[in-house]
Amino acid sequence: MVTALPVSQETLCPAELRQDLTAHENPTPIREYDEETVREQSYVTREEEWRAWPPGAGEDPRYRVVAGGQFRMLKEPLGFLKLLEWLFAIFAFATCGTYSGEFRLSIECVNKSESNLNIEVEFGYPFRLHQVYFDVPACKGHEVEKVFLMGDYSSSAEFFVTIAVFAFLYSLAATVVYLFMENKYRENNKGPMIDFVVTAVFAFMWLVSSCAWAKGLSDVKLATDPDNVIEGLEVCKKEGNTCKELKDPIISGLNTSVVFGFLNLVLWTGNLWFVFKETGWSAPFAKYPPAAPEKQPAPDTYADSYNQGSGYVQQDSYGQQGGYQPEYNQQGYGQPDPYSQQGGYGQAAPTSFSNQM
Protein backbone atom coordinates (compact mmCIF):
# COMPACT_ATOMS: atom_id res chain seq x y z
CA MET A 1 0.00 0.00 0.00
CA VAL A 2 1.43 3.28 -1.06
CA THR A 3 0.76 6.28 1.12
CA ALA A 4 0.60 9.68 -0.64
CA LEU A 5 2.67 12.24 1.11
CA PRO A 6 1.30 15.80 1.29
CA VAL A 7 3.24 18.11 -1.02
CA SER A 8 3.00 21.82 -0.34
CA GLN A 9 2.94 24.55 -2.95
CA GLU A 10 6.22 25.86 -1.62
CA THR A 11 7.87 22.56 -2.43
CA LEU A 12 6.57 22.51 -5.98
CA CYS A 13 7.22 26.20 -6.77
CA PRO A 14 9.47 28.23 -4.48
CA ALA A 15 8.56 31.83 -3.67
CA GLU A 16 11.49 33.25 -5.67
CA LEU A 17 10.43 31.35 -8.78
CA ARG A 18 6.81 32.47 -8.41
CA GLN A 19 7.91 36.11 -8.16
CA ASP A 20 10.00 35.76 -11.31
CA LEU A 21 7.09 34.17 -13.16
CA THR A 22 4.68 36.84 -11.97
CA ALA A 23 7.04 39.60 -13.03
CA HIS A 24 7.48 37.95 -16.39
CA GLU A 25 3.71 37.60 -16.92
CA ASN A 26 2.96 41.18 -15.83
CA PRO A 27 5.93 43.24 -16.91
CA THR A 28 6.20 46.82 -15.73
CA PRO A 29 5.07 49.14 -18.50
CA ILE A 30 7.83 51.25 -19.99
CA ARG A 31 7.13 54.97 -19.91
CA GLU A 32 7.62 56.77 -23.15
CA TYR A 33 9.32 60.15 -22.92
CA ASP A 34 9.49 62.64 -25.69
CA GLU A 35 12.51 64.85 -26.20
CA GLU A 36 10.83 67.98 -24.80
CA THR A 37 9.89 66.24 -21.54
CA VAL A 38 13.38 64.85 -21.04
CA ARG A 39 14.90 68.26 -21.74
CA GLU A 40 12.62 70.03 -19.26
CA GLN A 41 13.18 67.46 -16.52
CA SER A 42 16.95 67.53 -17.00
CA TYR A 43 16.90 71.33 -16.93
CA VAL A 44 14.93 71.35 -13.69
CA THR A 45 17.32 68.83 -12.16
CA ARG A 46 20.40 70.85 -13.14
CA GLU A 47 18.81 74.06 -11.90
CA GLU A 48 18.09 72.48 -8.50
CA GLU A 49 21.67 71.24 -8.29
CA TRP A 50 23.06 74.66 -9.22
CA ARG A 51 20.90 76.40 -6.66
CA ALA A 52 22.01 73.93 -4.01
CA TRP A 53 25.70 74.74 -4.68
CA PRO A 54 27.42 76.48 -3.05
CA PRO A 55 25.61 76.13 0.27
CA GLY A 56 23.71 79.25 1.20
CA ALA A 57 23.67 80.66 -2.34
CA GLY A 58 19.88 80.45 -2.61
CA GLU A 59 18.48 82.98 -5.04
CA ASP A 60 21.63 85.08 -5.23
CA PRO A 61 21.61 86.57 -8.76
CA ARG A 62 25.35 86.14 -9.11
CA TYR A 63 25.12 82.37 -8.77
CA ARG A 64 21.99 82.26 -10.92
CA VAL A 65 23.85 83.98 -13.78
CA VAL A 66 26.78 81.61 -13.54
CA ALA A 67 24.58 78.55 -13.11
CA GLY A 68 22.19 79.47 -15.90
CA GLY A 69 24.99 79.89 -18.42
CA GLN A 70 24.04 83.49 -19.18
CA PHE A 71 27.67 84.38 -19.80
CA ARG A 72 27.35 82.65 -23.17
CA MET A 73 26.18 86.02 -24.52
CA LEU A 74 29.70 87.33 -24.01
CA LYS A 75 30.96 84.59 -26.32
CA GLU A 76 28.68 85.71 -29.13
CA PRO A 77 29.64 88.68 -31.37
CA LEU A 78 26.80 90.81 -29.99
CA GLY A 79 27.94 90.55 -26.37
CA PHE A 80 31.67 90.34 -27.06
CA LEU A 81 31.71 93.54 -29.12
CA LYS A 82 29.68 95.32 -26.45
CA LEU A 83 32.29 94.32 -23.88
CA LEU A 84 35.07 95.64 -26.14
CA GLU A 85 33.16 98.91 -26.58
CA TRP A 86 32.93 99.27 -22.82
CA LEU A 87 36.67 98.64 -22.44
CA PHE A 88 37.80 100.90 -25.28
CA ALA A 89 35.56 103.72 -24.06
CA ILE A 90 37.42 103.63 -20.75
CA PHE A 91 40.75 103.94 -22.55
CA ALA A 92 39.45 106.80 -24.68
CA PHE A 93 38.27 109.14 -21.92
CA ALA A 94 41.03 108.07 -19.49
CA THR A 95 43.88 108.95 -21.88
CA CYS A 96 42.34 112.31 -22.74
CA GLY A 97 40.59 113.40 -19.56
CA THR A 98 43.49 112.73 -17.21
CA TYR A 99 46.24 114.28 -19.31
CA SER A 100 48.63 116.88 -17.92
CA GLY A 101 51.90 117.95 -19.48
CA GLU A 102 54.58 120.58 -19.35
CA PHE A 103 57.35 122.11 -21.37
CA ARG A 104 60.42 124.09 -20.26
CA LEU A 105 62.46 126.86 -21.78
CA SER A 106 65.22 129.25 -20.74
CA ILE A 107 65.76 132.99 -21.30
CA GLU A 108 69.24 134.41 -20.93
CA CYS A 109 69.48 138.19 -20.83
CA VAL A 110 72.48 140.38 -21.54
CA ASN A 111 72.68 140.96 -17.82
CA LYS A 112 73.13 137.45 -16.49
CA SER A 113 71.55 138.31 -13.15
CA GLU A 114 68.22 139.04 -14.84
CA SER A 115 68.10 135.70 -16.67
CA ASN A 116 65.78 132.77 -15.93
CA LEU A 117 67.23 129.52 -17.16
CA ASN A 118 64.40 127.20 -16.13
CA ILE A 119 60.85 128.28 -16.94
CA GLU A 120 58.22 125.54 -16.52
CA VAL A 121 54.85 125.80 -18.24
CA GLU A 122 52.17 123.27 -17.21
CA PHE A 123 48.93 122.63 -19.02
CA GLY A 124 46.34 119.86 -19.25
CA TYR A 125 42.71 118.90 -19.82
CA PRO A 126 40.41 120.64 -20.79
CA PHE A 127 43.10 122.61 -22.69
CA ARG A 128 41.94 126.16 -22.06
CA LEU A 129 45.39 127.39 -22.98
CA HIS A 130 44.40 131.05 -23.00
CA GLN A 131 44.14 130.76 -19.20
CA VAL A 132 47.63 129.26 -18.80
CA TYR A 133 50.39 131.79 -18.12
CA PHE A 134 54.00 131.83 -16.97
CA ASP A 135 56.48 134.49 -15.85
CA VAL A 136 59.37 135.58 -18.07
CA PRO A 137 62.09 138.12 -17.31
CA ALA A 138 61.78 141.45 -19.13
CA CYS A 139 65.57 141.92 -19.11
CA LYS A 140 64.94 145.41 -17.69
CA GLY A 141 66.19 145.27 -14.20
CA HIS A 142 64.23 142.67 -12.22
CA GLU A 143 60.92 143.20 -13.93
CA VAL A 144 58.81 140.12 -14.74
CA GLU A 145 56.12 139.80 -17.39
CA LYS A 146 53.19 137.40 -17.55
CA VAL A 147 52.80 135.57 -20.84
CA PHE A 148 49.64 133.61 -21.74
CA LEU A 149 49.43 130.75 -24.16
CA MET A 150 47.09 131.07 -27.11
CA GLY A 151 43.97 129.08 -27.93
CA ASP A 152 40.96 127.45 -26.29
CA TYR A 153 40.49 123.85 -27.32
CA SER A 154 38.23 122.75 -24.52
CA SER A 155 35.16 122.28 -26.73
CA SER A 156 36.58 119.47 -28.84
CA ALA A 157 38.30 117.79 -25.88
CA GLU A 158 35.22 117.92 -23.63
CA PHE A 159 32.98 116.74 -26.44
CA PHE A 160 35.25 113.75 -27.03
CA VAL A 161 35.35 112.84 -23.34
CA THR A 162 31.58 113.26 -22.98
CA ILE A 163 30.88 110.85 -25.83
CA ALA A 164 33.36 108.39 -24.36
CA VAL A 165 31.71 108.53 -20.92
CA PHE A 166 28.20 108.07 -22.28
CA ALA A 167 29.38 105.23 -24.52
CA PHE A 168 30.93 103.61 -21.47
CA LEU A 169 27.68 103.88 -19.51
CA TYR A 170 25.50 102.62 -22.34
CA SER A 171 27.72 99.66 -23.18
CA LEU A 172 27.79 98.72 -19.49
CA ALA A 173 23.99 98.93 -19.24
CA ALA A 174 23.56 96.93 -22.46
CA THR A 175 25.90 94.23 -21.17
CA VAL A 176 23.87 93.95 -17.96
CA VAL A 177 20.67 93.63 -20.02
CA TYR A 178 22.25 90.89 -22.15
CA LEU A 179 23.20 88.92 -19.05
CA PHE A 180 20.22 89.39 -16.74
CA MET A 181 17.28 90.36 -18.96
CA GLU A 182 17.82 88.60 -22.26
CA ASN A 183 14.17 87.48 -22.52
CA LYS A 184 12.87 91.03 -22.06
CA TYR A 185 15.49 92.30 -24.50
CA ARG A 186 14.21 89.98 -27.26
CA GLU A 187 10.53 90.43 -26.45
CA ASN A 188 8.67 91.84 -29.48
CA ASN A 189 12.07 92.92 -30.92
CA LYS A 190 11.78 96.24 -29.07
CA GLY A 191 15.12 95.79 -27.36
CA PRO A 192 17.10 95.11 -30.55
CA MET A 193 15.39 98.03 -32.33
CA ILE A 194 16.29 100.48 -29.56
CA ASP A 195 19.78 99.01 -29.38
CA PHE A 196 20.25 99.45 -33.12
CA VAL A 197 19.18 103.10 -33.09
CA VAL A 198 21.38 103.97 -30.11
CA THR A 199 24.34 102.10 -31.59
CA ALA A 200 23.97 104.00 -34.87
CA VAL A 201 23.85 107.32 -33.00
CA PHE A 202 26.98 106.49 -31.02
CA ALA A 203 28.81 105.37 -34.16
CA PHE A 204 28.09 108.76 -35.74
CA MET A 205 29.05 110.59 -32.54
CA TRP A 206 32.34 108.74 -32.38
CA LEU A 207 33.09 109.81 -35.94
CA VAL A 208 32.37 113.47 -35.23
CA SER A 209 34.07 113.62 -31.84
CA SER A 210 37.19 111.75 -32.97
CA CYS A 211 37.66 114.00 -36.00
CA ALA A 212 37.08 117.13 -33.92
CA TRP A 213 39.49 116.03 -31.22
CA ALA A 214 42.13 115.05 -33.80
CA LYS A 215 41.98 118.61 -35.20
CA GLY A 216 41.99 120.07 -31.69
CA LEU A 217 45.00 117.99 -30.71
CA SER A 218 46.99 119.24 -33.69
CA ASP A 219 46.24 122.81 -32.58
CA VAL A 220 47.27 121.97 -29.00
CA LYS A 221 50.59 120.65 -30.27
CA LEU A 222 51.26 123.87 -32.14
CA ALA A 223 50.26 126.06 -29.21
CA THR A 224 52.45 124.18 -26.73
CA ASP A 225 55.50 123.82 -28.95
CA PRO A 226 58.38 125.65 -27.17
CA ASP A 227 59.74 126.96 -30.47
CA ASN A 228 56.40 128.60 -31.31
CA VAL A 229 56.14 130.03 -27.79
CA ILE A 230 59.64 131.52 -28.04
CA GLU A 231 58.78 133.14 -31.37
CA GLY A 232 55.91 134.97 -29.71
CA LEU A 233 57.98 136.41 -26.80
CA GLU A 234 59.03 140.05 -27.17
CA VAL A 235 62.04 139.60 -24.90
CA CYS A 236 63.45 136.96 -27.23
CA LYS A 237 63.30 139.38 -30.16
CA LYS A 238 65.68 141.83 -28.50
CA GLU A 239 69.28 141.71 -29.56
CA GLY A 240 71.61 140.06 -27.09
CA ASN A 241 69.00 137.91 -25.37
CA THR A 242 69.10 134.16 -25.90
CA CYS A 243 66.02 131.90 -25.63
CA LYS A 244 66.21 128.11 -25.75
CA GLU A 245 63.83 125.22 -25.30
CA LEU A 246 64.75 122.69 -22.66
CA LYS A 247 61.97 120.14 -22.83
CA ASP A 248 59.16 119.33 -25.22
CA PRO A 249 55.76 118.23 -23.89
CA ILE A 250 54.98 114.51 -24.06
CA ILE A 251 51.89 114.13 -26.24
CA SER A 252 51.91 110.34 -26.66
CA GLY A 253 48.94 109.93 -24.29
CA LEU A 254 46.84 112.34 -26.35
CA ASN A 255 47.81 110.56 -29.55
CA THR A 256 46.61 107.32 -27.96
CA SER A 257 43.26 108.90 -27.13
CA VAL A 258 42.71 109.75 -30.80
CA VAL A 259 43.59 106.17 -31.79
CA PHE A 260 41.10 104.79 -29.27
CA GLY A 261 38.50 107.19 -30.59
CA PHE A 262 38.73 105.79 -34.11
CA LEU A 263 38.90 102.23 -32.77
CA ASN A 264 35.62 102.88 -31.01
CA LEU A 265 34.23 104.14 -34.30
CA VAL A 266 35.18 100.84 -35.95
CA LEU A 267 33.71 98.78 -33.10
CA TRP A 268 30.38 100.59 -32.97
CA THR A 269 30.03 100.61 -36.74
CA GLY A 270 30.80 96.90 -36.95
CA ASN A 271 28.39 96.13 -34.13
CA LEU A 272 25.57 97.66 -36.17
CA TRP A 273 25.41 94.57 -38.36
CA PHE A 274 25.03 92.13 -35.45
CA VAL A 275 22.39 94.30 -33.78
CA PHE A 276 20.57 94.68 -37.11
CA LYS A 277 20.27 90.90 -37.43
CA GLU A 278 18.52 90.79 -34.05
CA THR A 279 15.86 93.30 -35.13
CA GLY A 280 14.31 91.04 -37.77
CA TRP A 281 14.09 93.88 -40.31
CA SER A 282 16.00 91.82 -42.88
CA ALA A 283 13.46 88.96 -42.88
CA PRO A 284 11.20 90.37 -45.69
CA PHE A 285 14.23 90.81 -47.96
CA ALA A 286 15.75 87.40 -47.31
CA LYS A 287 15.96 85.12 -50.36
CA TYR A 288 15.18 81.54 -49.54
CA PRO A 289 16.59 78.68 -51.68
CA PRO A 290 14.13 76.88 -54.01
CA ALA A 291 12.37 73.88 -52.57
CA ALA A 292 13.99 70.55 -53.34
CA PRO A 293 12.00 68.19 -55.59
CA GLU A 294 10.04 65.57 -53.74
CA LYS A 295 11.75 62.21 -53.80
CA GLN A 296 9.85 59.07 -54.70
CA PRO A 297 9.67 56.46 -51.94
CA ALA A 298 12.09 53.62 -52.28
CA PRO A 299 10.52 50.40 -53.69
CA ASP A 300 10.23 47.42 -51.39
CA THR A 301 11.38 44.82 -53.93
CA TYR A 302 13.26 44.64 -57.16
CA ALA A 303 10.10 43.76 -59.05
CA ASP A 304 8.39 46.95 -57.85
CA SER A 305 11.27 49.10 -59.05
CA TYR A 306 11.23 47.32 -62.42
CA ASN A 307 7.49 47.82 -62.85
CA GLN A 308 7.66 51.50 -61.83
CA GLY A 309 10.61 52.24 -64.08
CA SER A 310 9.58 50.57 -67.33
CA GLY A 311 5.83 50.63 -67.06
CA TYR A 312 5.66 46.95 -67.99
CA VAL A 313 3.57 44.79 -65.70
CA GLN A 314 4.42 41.14 -65.92
CA GLN A 315 1.46 38.87 -65.71
CA ASP A 316 1.25 35.33 -64.59
CA SER A 317 1.36 32.88 -67.47
CA TYR A 318 -1.27 30.71 -65.84
CA GLY A 319 -4.85 31.73 -65.52
CA GLN A 320 -4.53 35.36 -66.57
CA GLN A 321 -3.30 34.97 -70.12
CA GLY A 322 -5.71 33.78 -72.80
CA GLY A 323 -5.01 31.30 -75.53
CA TYR A 324 -4.36 27.64 -75.71
CA GLN A 325 -3.21 26.01 -72.46
CA PRO A 326 -2.16 22.41 -73.03
CA GLU A 327 -2.47 19.82 -70.33
CA TYR A 328 0.79 18.00 -70.02
CA ASN A 329 -0.61 15.42 -67.61
CA GLN A 330 -2.64 13.90 -70.42
CA GLN A 331 0.51 13.40 -72.48
CA GLY A 332 2.42 11.72 -69.72
CA TYR A 333 4.24 14.60 -68.19
CA GLY A 334 3.87 15.34 -64.49
CA GLN A 335 5.64 18.69 -64.48
CA PRO A 336 4.97 21.93 -66.32
CA ASP A 337 7.08 22.95 -69.26
CA PRO A 338 10.15 25.00 -68.25
CA TYR A 339 9.61 27.30 -71.20
CA SER A 340 6.44 28.66 -69.68
CA GLN A 341 8.33 29.80 -66.54
CA GLN A 342 11.10 31.55 -68.42
CA GLY A 343 9.26 33.37 -71.14
CA GLY A 344 5.85 33.70 -69.62
CA TYR A 345 4.09 32.19 -72.66
CA GLY A 346 1.72 29.24 -72.41
CA GLN A 347 3.01 27.26 -75.43
CA ALA A 348 3.32 23.48 -75.49
CA ALA A 349 6.37 21.40 -76.28
CA PRO A 350 7.25 20.75 -79.95
CA THR A 351 4.78 18.39 -81.62
CA SER A 352 7.41 16.31 -83.30
CA PHE A 353 9.17 15.73 -80.01
CA SER A 354 5.96 14.66 -78.36
CA ASN A 355 5.06 12.19 -81.07
CA GLN A 356 8.49 10.65 -80.99
CA MET A 357 8.20 10.12 -77.28
RATA-V251586 format. One record per residue. N is the residue number from 1. RES is the residue in one letter. PSI is psi in radians with two decimals (* if undefined). OMEGA is omega in degrees with one decimal (NA if undefined). Layout:
N;RES;PSI;OMEGA
N;RES;PSI;OMEGA
//
This chain:
1;M;2.23;-177.6
2;V;2.22;180.0
3;T;2.23;-179.7
4;A;2.17;178.8
5;L;2.46;178.4
6;P;2.27;179.0
7;V;2.16;-178.8
8;S;2.87;177.6
9;Q;-0.52;-179.9
10;E;-0.59;179.7
11;T;-0.72;-178.9
12;L;-0.71;-175.7
13;C;1.76;179.6
14;P;2.83;-177.1
15;A;-0.66;-179.0
16;E;-0.70;179.9
17;L;-0.65;177.5
18;R;-0.67;178.2
19;Q;-0.71;179.5
20;D;-0.70;179.2
21;L;-0.68;178.5
22;T;-0.74;178.7
23;A;-0.59;179.5
24;H;-0.63;179.2
25;E;-0.62;-179.2
26;N;1.31;-177.9
27;P;2.65;178.6
28;T;2.21;-178.9
29;P;2.44;-179.9
30;I;2.22;179.9
31;R;2.39;179.0
32;E;2.20;180.0
33;Y;2.35;171.1
34;D;2.95;-175.5
35;E;-0.66;-178.5
36;E;-0.72;179.5
37;T;-0.76;179.4
38;V;-0.70;-179.5
39;R;-0.75;179.7
40;E;-0.75;-179.4
41;Q;-0.70;177.8
42;S;-0.63;178.3
43;Y;-0.74;178.8
44;V;-0.71;179.4
45;T;-0.79;179.1
46;R;-0.69;180.0
47;E;-0.70;177.6
48;E;-0.67;178.1
49;E;-0.71;179.8
50;W;-0.69;179.5
51;R;-0.49;-179.9
52;A;-0.18;178.9
53;W;2.36;-6.1
54;P;2.91;-178.4
55;P;2.36;178.7
56;G;0.03;-178.7
57;A;-0.79;176.4
58;G;-2.24;-177.7
59;E;0.43;179.8
60;D;2.16;-176.7
61;P;-0.46;179.9
62;R;-0.79;179.2
63;Y;-0.54;178.3
64;R;-0.66;179.0
65;V;-0.79;-179.5
66;V;-0.74;-177.9
67;A;-0.66;-178.2
68;G;-0.07;178.8
69;G;0.48;-177.6
70;Q;-0.31;-179.5
71;F;-0.03;175.4
72;R;-0.41;178.0
73;M;-0.52;179.2
74;L;-0.27;177.1
75;K;-0.25;177.5
76;E;2.73;-178.4
77;P;-0.63;-177.8
78;L;-0.84;-179.4
79;G;-0.64;-178.2
80;F;-0.74;177.8
81;L;-0.61;177.9
82;K;-0.63;177.0
83;L;-0.68;176.6
84;L;-0.67;177.2
85;E;-0.72;177.8
86;W;-0.74;-177.9
87;L;-0.77;-178.1
88;F;-0.49;175.4
89;A;-0.63;176.2
90;I;-0.81;179.5
91;F;-0.64;-176.5
92;A;-0.95;-176.6
93;F;-0.37;178.3
94;A;-0.73;-178.8
95;T;-0.46;180.0
96;C;-0.80;-173.4
97;G;-0.32;-178.6
98;T;0.24;-175.3
99;Y;2.48;170.0
100;S;2.33;-178.5
101;G;3.09;-179.9
102;E;2.77;170.5
103;F;2.77;-176.6
104;R;2.58;177.4
105;L;2.93;-178.8
106;S;2.52;178.5
107;I;2.09;-179.3
108;E;2.01;-178.7
109;C;2.99;176.4
110;V;-0.72;174.1
111;N;1.91;-173.5
112;K;-0.51;-177.2
113;S;-0.35;179.9
114;E;-0.03;-174.9
115;S;2.76;173.3
116;N;1.89;-172.4
117;L;0.03;179.0
118;N;1.63;178.7
119;I;2.07;-179.9
120;E;2.31;178.8
121;V;2.03;-179.2
122;E;2.49;177.5
123;F;2.95;-178.9
124;G;-2.99;178.8
125;Y;2.40;10.6
126;P;0.38;171.9
127;F;0.80;168.2
128;R;1.36;-171.7
129;L;-0.40;-179.7
130;H;-0.17;175.9
131;Q;-0.04;-179.4
132;V;2.23;-179.5
133;Y;2.87;177.8
134;F;2.79;-177.7
135;D;2.33;177.0
136;V;2.56;177.6
137;P;2.48;179.6
138;A;-0.09;-178.4
139;C;0.56;175.0
140;K;1.43;-174.3
141;G;-2.30;178.8
142;H;0.51;178.5
143;E;2.57;-179.4
144;V;2.39;178.5
145;E;2.58;175.3
146;K;2.24;-179.6
147;V;2.28;179.8
148;F;2.51;172.3
149;L;2.90;-174.9
150;M;2.42;172.8
151;G;2.58;175.0
152;D;1.88;-176.1
153;Y;0.48;-177.9
154;S;-0.51;-175.7
155;S;-0.84;-178.9
156;S;-0.67;-180.0
157;A;-0.78;-179.4
158;E;-0.60;176.6
159;F;-0.73;178.5
160;F;-0.79;-179.0
161;V;-0.64;179.7
162;T;-0.79;178.2
163;I;-0.69;179.8
164;A;-0.70;-179.4
165;V;-0.80;179.9
166;F;-0.62;175.9
167;A;-0.67;176.4
168;F;-0.79;-178.7
169;L;-0.73;-178.0
170;Y;-0.75;179.3
171;S;-0.61;176.3
172;L;-0.78;178.5
173;A;-0.71;179.1
174;A;-0.67;177.8
175;T;-0.69;177.6
176;V;-0.70;178.5
177;V;-0.72;178.3
178;Y;-0.67;-174.4
179;L;-0.74;-170.5
180;F;-0.44;-174.5
181;M;0.85;-177.7
182;E;-0.67;-179.4
183;N;-0.76;178.1
184;K;-0.55;179.2
185;Y;-0.68;-177.4
186;R;-0.01;-178.2
187;E;2.13;178.4
188;N;0.28;178.7
189;N;0.29;178.5
190;K;-0.71;179.2
191;G;-0.90;178.1
192;P;-0.61;179.0
193;M;-0.80;178.2
194;I;-0.72;179.1
195;D;-0.68;-180.0
196;F;-0.76;-179.1
197;V;-0.79;-179.2
198;V;-0.70;178.9
199;T;-0.68;177.5
200;A;-0.69;178.5
201;V;-0.77;179.8
202;F;-0.61;176.6
203;A;-0.74;177.7
204;F;-0.70;179.7
205;M;-0.64;177.0
206;W;-0.65;177.5
207;L;-0.83;-177.5
208;V;-0.84;-175.6
209;S;-0.66;-179.7
210;S;-0.71;177.4
211;C;-0.73;179.6
212;A;-0.74;-179.5
213;W;-0.57;175.9
214;A;-0.72;176.1
215;K;-0.69;178.4
216;G;-0.64;179.5
217;L;-0.68;177.6
218;S;-0.63;177.0
219;D;-0.63;176.9
220;V;-0.69;178.4
221;K;-0.71;179.0
222;L;-0.68;-177.1
223;A;-0.44;-178.9
224;T;0.18;175.9
225;D;2.15;-177.9
226;P;-0.59;178.8
227;D;-0.75;178.8
228;N;-0.60;178.1
229;V;-0.73;-179.9
230;I;-0.64;178.7
231;E;-0.45;-179.6
232;G;-0.05;-179.8
233;L;2.29;179.3
234;E;-0.57;-177.8
235;V;-0.47;179.9
236;C;-0.22;178.8
237;K;-0.21;179.3
238;K;2.52;-178.1
239;E;2.35;179.5
240;G;-0.37;179.1
241;N;2.51;-178.1
242;T;2.22;178.9
243;C;2.30;-178.6
244;K;2.65;172.0
245;E;2.45;-179.5
246;L;-0.57;-177.1
247;K;2.32;175.0
248;D;2.63;176.2
249;P;2.60;178.2
250;I;1.98;-174.2
251;I;0.16;-175.5
252;S;-0.62;178.3
253;G;-0.67;178.3
254;L;-0.63;175.1
255;N;-0.66;178.3
256;T;-0.64;179.4
257;S;-0.66;177.2
258;V;-0.70;178.3
259;V;-0.77;178.7
260;F;-0.53;176.5
261;G;-0.79;179.3
262;F;-0.50;173.1
263;L;-0.68;175.3
264;N;-0.64;176.1
265;L;-0.75;179.0
266;V;-0.75;-178.7
267;L;-0.84;-177.4
268;W;-0.61;177.1
269;T;-0.72;177.5
270;G;-0.55;-180.0
271;N;-0.31;178.6
272;L;-0.67;-177.3
273;W;-0.75;-178.1
274;F;-0.58;175.8
275;V;-0.62;179.7
276;F;-0.64;178.2
277;K;-0.47;179.5
278;E;-0.34;-176.8
279;T;-0.49;-177.1
280;G;0.12;-179.9
281;W;-0.39;-177.5
282;S;-0.08;-177.5
283;A;-0.77;-179.7
284;P;-0.39;-177.2
285;F;0.02;-178.3
286;A;2.40;179.0
287;K;2.06;-179.3
288;Y;2.56;179.3
289;P;2.63;179.5
290;P;2.61;-177.9
291;A;2.45;179.9
292;A;2.51;178.6
293;P;2.53;-177.5
294;E;2.28;-178.4
295;K;2.47;176.6
296;Q;2.51;179.1
297;P;2.54;-178.3
298;A;2.38;179.0
299;P;2.63;-179.0
300;D;-0.63;-177.4
301;T;2.98;177.8
302;Y;-0.57;-179.6
303;A;-0.66;178.7
304;D;-0.75;179.1
305;S;-0.62;179.2
306;Y;-0.70;-179.6
307;N;-0.67;-179.3
308;Q;-0.60;-175.9
309;G;-0.75;-173.9
310;S;-0.31;-177.9
311;G;0.08;-179.4
312;Y;2.21;-180.0
313;V;2.02;-179.1
314;Q;2.30;-178.7
315;Q;2.74;178.1
316;D;2.42;-178.0
317;S;-0.23;-178.1
318;Y;2.21;170.7
319;G;-0.62;-174.9
320;Q;-0.37;-176.1
321;Q;2.31;179.4
322;G;3.11;178.0
323;G;-2.97;-175.6
324;Y;2.21;179.7
325;Q;1.75;-178.3
326;P;2.66;177.3
327;E;1.94;-176.2
328;Y;-0.33;-179.9
329;N;-0.52;179.9
330;Q;-0.42;-178.2
331;Q;0.01;176.3
332;G;0.18;179.7
333;Y;2.34;180.0
334;G;-0.12;-177.3
335;Q;2.66;178.5
336;P;2.81;-178.6
337;D;2.32;178.7
338;P;-0.36;-179.9
339;Y;-0.56;-178.9
340;S;-0.49;179.1
341;Q;-0.57;-176.8
342;Q;-0.83;-173.6
343;G;-0.34;-178.9
344;G;0.21;-178.8
345;Y;2.43;-177.6
346;G;0.97;179.3
347;Q;2.63;-179.0
348;A;3.05;178.2
349;A;2.87;179.3
350;P;2.46;-175.3
351;T;-0.69;-178.7
352;S;-0.67;179.4
353;F;-0.62;179.5
354;S;-0.71;-179.4
355;N;-0.63;178.7
356;Q;-0.66;179.5
357;M;*;NA
//
